[in-house]
C-alpha cells in the first residue's frame, strides 16, 4: 500500500482499534521518502511513525484527542518535499512534522516551510551536520529536532571502522547534498587523524544514467576501498560500475545504504567485504517492546536504521502535547525537552507506559521518555548523542549487525582532534 502513496496523503488514525476518544482529532504531519532513491528504506521507516500513532491512541491520544498521521511522499526530492510540507502546514495546519529522511529534503523544508511557519520539525533520519550549524546561527528558531545522531558522530565512527578493517587509503564517492557533503568531510577529517588518507573525494549528482566518469576519477590513484555515500537507487548503479571498472571489492557503506534490497540488487557475490555504520539503538526495555509490537503489526523487523527513531519522534510529539496541555506548535517545541528530563520518572515504549505518562503529566509530574532508539537528550541545537551500529554482509548475503561504536568511544576520538 505504501508504494501507492502520493502527495494526496493518507490519514492514519486510531490504528489500535480503541474507541475511548473525545470527538476531537489532532493531525500530525509527516514527510518521508516512500518512493525515489530512499523509498526502499522510507517505506519501513514510515511504519515506525505509524506504530507510534497507534500506541499513543491506545493510551488515550493527546489531550483527549485522537491523533492522525498525515503521511506524504517527498519522492526523495527537495522540491516535492517542500510542496508536501506546505500542504501540511498551510492546508492541514499541522503543528508538527515528522521528517524528512534525506538531509537535503529536511533542510529545504526547514528553511522554506517549518521555520517561517513556526512549526515543529523532528527528523528520524537526517544526519547532516548542517542542521547543527543552522541552529548555532539561530536559524531554526528552536523548531528543529532529530532522534538520530549527527554525521559529526557517524564520520568519526566510520573512520574507526575503516582503520580497524586495515584500510589505509580510501576513495570517497559522495552524493551532492547536505548528507553527502557533511559525511564526506567528517570522515575525511577523522580518517586523517587516525593515520589514513583519502585518495580522491568525488562528488556525484543524483539520477544520472551512468557514473563512469566519477568512478574513473575515484579509481586513480588506486585505493584500498571505496566509501560510497548515497542511497540505494543511485548507489546500486555506482557500485556496479565500480566493480565493472575493476575497483577493489572492499566497501564502506553508511546508514543510507544499509539495505538488503541494495545488497541484493548489486549482487551478494560482490559483497564479501562490506563494513557499514548506521545509527544504533541502546538496549532499553523500549527496544524490546518496539520490536515485539512492530513484528505483530507489520511482520519481521528488517535490519536497517531509523525505524525505531521514527517511532520515538512520533511518540515525543504526542508526549510534548500532553505535557504542554496544548496542541500548538510553540507549546510542543517548548515541551520536547521536558518529557525527556533525566530527573523524571522513566517512561518506556508501548501503550501501557504512554498511558502512565499521561497520568503523571496530568498530575504535574516530570517524566523521562526512554525511547526504542535509546535515551533521548536534546541539546540546545536539537541534537542527541547516540551509539553507531556497525553492520556487514554475512556469508549468506544477509545484512547483519556486527558491533557498536559507543558514545564514549566516539567522544574520545572527537576529543583527539581538539
Secondary structure, DSSP 8 states (H G I E B T S, - for coil): -GGG--TT-EEE--TT------S-EEEEEEEE-SSSTTHHHHHHHHHHHHHHHHHHHHTT-BTTBEEEEEEEE-TT-HHHHHHHHHIIIIIS--SEEEE-SSHHHHHHHIIIIIHHHT-EEEESS---THHHHHHHTT-STT-EEESS--HHHHHHHHHHHHHHTT--EEEEEEESSHHHHHHHHHHHHHHHHTT-EEEEEEEE-TT-S--HHHHHHHTSS--SEEEEES-HHHHHHHHHHHHHTT--S-EEE-GGG--HHHHHHH-GGG-SSEEEEEE-----HHHHHHHHHHHHHHSS--S-SSHHHHHHHHHHHHHHHHHHT--SHHHHHHHTTTTB-TTSEEE-SSHHHHHHHHHHHHTT--EEEEETTEE----TTS-----EEEEEE-TTS-EEEEEEE-HHHHHHHHHTT-
